[in-house]
């Protein structure tokens, strides 16, 4: 485990707690109204900041989970996949981010995120839709040319 200066640790905890709270609020609002694009932008911005903060604090597993979440949220933003099938897993991911913050607070080990990342990446889009997961296990950045992802 990394030893942190107390001042740096407190700054991390304060910022991280606020970001997790903001992400939860944004996802709750998105769940109620998936067409609120500004909530998705808020969620992505907070998640991106949290990912950078985690990486700076050498929380590699947490940063990897943030990256997988970002990939999915960008696919949702680009309307390649719908939000609804992913709401529960996204809330589970946010719970894991909160657990990671608590582990820093208690000087504990970083929680394992690989199972959540695998679960996130293994989810499939509904029948007749593009699979958001590419053959390498990463989320696709673009849909196949001959596949209609979402009807207009």
N, C-alpha and C positions, 0 to 999 in steps of 0.2 A: 504494500500500500504506500502511496505517496504521502510524504510529510508536507503539510502546508503551514505556512505562516498563518497565525490566528486571524489577522486582519484580512488576508486574502480569502481564507475560508469563510469568514462572516460575509464578505462582499458577495462571494459565490452563492452562499445560501440565501441571502436576501434577494438577489436577482433571480435565481433559479425558482424560488418559491413563487415569486410574482409571475414569472413566465408560465409555470404550470397552471396557476390560477387563471391566467388570461387564456391559455389554450383550452382549458376545460370550459370556460364561459363561451368561447367562440364555437367550440364543437356542440355544446348544448343548443346554442342559437341556430347553428347550421342544421342540427337534427330536426328542429322544429320547422325551419324554413330553408331547405337545401339550395334555394335559388338566391340566397343572400351572398353574392359574390364578395362583398367587403368582409364578411366573417371568415371566408376561406382565405382571403389575403391576410387578415389579422392572424389567423391560425398559422399560416405558412411563415409569416414574419417572426412570430414568437418562437416557432419550432426551429427556424434557421438560427436565431440568436441562441437558443438553448443548445443546439448542436455545437455551435462554435465555443460556447462557454464550457460545455462538457469536454470537448477536445482539448481546450486550453488547460483544463484541470486533469487531463490524462484519464478521463472516464471514457475509454475507447468503446466499451460495449454499449454504453448509453448513447454515444455519438453515432454508432452504427445503427441503432434502433431509430434514432432521429432521421438518419439518412433514408432508411427504408420507408419511414412515414412520409418524408418529403416527396419521395418518388411517387408514392400513391396519391398524395394530395395534388401534386402537379398534374397527374393523369386525370384526376377529378376536375381540376381547374380547366384543363384543355378539353373537357367533355369526352374523354376517351372511355371513361367508366363512370358509373353513377355512384353517388355518395352512400346511399342507403345500405347496400350490402356490407359496407365497411365500418359502419358507425360503432358497433360493439367492439370490434378489434381495435379501433382507434382509441376508444375509452380505456381498454385494457392496456394499450401502449402508454397512455397518459398516466395510468396508475403505476406502471413500471418506472416512468420518469420520476414520479413522486417518491417511489421507493428508493430510487437512486439518490435523490436529494437527501432523504432521511439517512441513508447509509453514510453519506459524507458527514452529516451532523453527528452521528454516533461513532464515527471513525471505523465504520465497518467496511467490509469488502463490497466492491461493486457487484450488484446483482447480475445474474446471468440473463442475457436478453436474446440469445440465439433461438430459443423455442418460439418466442413471440415474433421474431423476424421471419423465421421459417413459416409460421402460421400466416403472417401477413402476406408473404410472397406466394404461398400456396393457394390462396383464395382465387377463385375463378369468377369471371364476369358471367352474368346470366346467359342461358342458352341463346344461341344466335348472335351473341356479342363477341367482341374480340377478347381474347384472354389477356389480362393485364400483365401476365408473367411471361417473360421471354424464355427461350430454351436454356439460357445460362443461369436462370434463377433470379435475374434482375427484372425489375418492372420494365416493360417495353416503353420506349420513348416515342414510338409512333406505331400506328396500326398498319396492318398489311393493306396494300393498295386495293385489293379486291374485296375487302371485308368492311361492311357498313357497321360502324361501332354504335352509333346512336342515331336514331331517326330524328330528323329535323323537326 
